[in-house]
Amino acid sequence: MVNLKILRRAIAVGVMFELLLVVAGHYRPWLQHTFLLMFGCMLIAGVAGLLYARDLARGFRAGALGGGAAGALCGVVAVAVSNVFGDRPDLYIPWGVMVLTLTGIVGGLFGQLDALFKAFLRSQK
């Protein structure tokens, strides 16, 4: 049900940008004291889910499942690296992973919606 090739691509993009954002947040403290770091991590996980579902285009359930997997792995990496740097306590690990999994699922749903919209536009030509 999950296409591993597409999932690896979405995870690679999401993890790369999550690492970049967490490292930037560690060295630029003004990112931590606002909600930019949290919003950015959620946005990246959602986009990773969107990329997976848009490439897969096999239904909302498959898109949400793969989007959730991409978001969860992005969440694990972001929260673990932030914890290694000492920016966040251990308490945030399960909460961060749950929130980013949810945003990955929502991104997967929107990715499938985008795939349906693209198919509709192609059929109108």
N, C-alpha and C positions, 0 to 999 in steps of 0.2 A: 504494500500500500504506500510505503514511503520510498521515493526515488532517492537513493543514496548519493548519486552523482550531483543532482541538483541541490540536495541538502548540504553536501560538503561545500559547494560553491557559496551558498547563502551563509553557512556558518563561518567560512573563511572571511567573507566580507564583514560580517557582523563582529567577529572576534577581533579582526584587525582594527576596526574603528573603535570598538570598546576599549582595547588596550591603549590606543592613541588618546582617547578621552580621559581615561583614568590616570595615565601618566601626566597628561597636561594638567589635570586637576591636582595632582600631587605637587607639581612644581609651580603652579599658579594658584595660590590659596584663594584668590577671589572667586574662582570657579566653585570651590567647596562651600563657601558661606552663602551662596545664593542657591537657587534650585536649578541652576543650569546643568550641573553635573547629573543630578537625578533625572531631569527631563531629557537630557542628551542620551543617557543610557537607555531610557525607555524608548526614545525615538529610534535609536539604532536597532534595538531588538525588534521593534515593530517593522522597520524597513527590511530586516533580515527575513522575517516571516512573509512580508509582502513579496520579496524577490523569489522566495521558494514557491509560493502558491501561484504567482503569475507565470513562472516557467513551467510548473507542473500542469495546471489547468485541468484537473480531474475531479473537481467537485469541492464543495465547502468543507466536508469532513476531512478529506485528505489534505487540503490546504491548511486547515486549522491544526491538524496533527503535526504536520511538518513545520508549520510556523511556530507552534509551541515548542517543538524540539530545538529549533534554531534559537528562539528566544531564551530557552532554559540554558542552553550552553553558553550563549552570550552573557547571561546573568551569572552563571558559575564563574566564568573567567573574570568578569568585571568586579564582582564582589571579592573573589579570592585575591586578585591583584591589589585591590584597594586595602584588603586586610593585611597583606604582606607588607605593603608600604606603611601600615599603621594608621591609615586615614579613618578607617571604620572599625568598630569593635566586632567581635564574633557574632553578636546578636543580630546583625544585619544580614548575615549570610542566608538564612532561610527566607527572610522577607524579601530581600533583593531578588532572589531566584524566582520566588512566586510571582512577584510583580512583573518581572521581565518575561516570564513564561506567559502570563496573561496578555501582555502587550504583543508578544510574538503570535499568539493565537488570533488576536484582533487584526494584526497585520496580515496573517494568512487569510482571514475572511475577506479583507479588502483586496488582497491580491487575487483571489478567485473572482471577486466582483469585477476587477479590472480585466481579467482574462475573458470573462463573459462579455464585457463591453467591447473588447477588441474583436472578439469573434462576431459580435453583432455588426460592428462597423465594417468588417471585411465582407459580410454577407450583403451589405447594402451597395457594394460597388458594382 
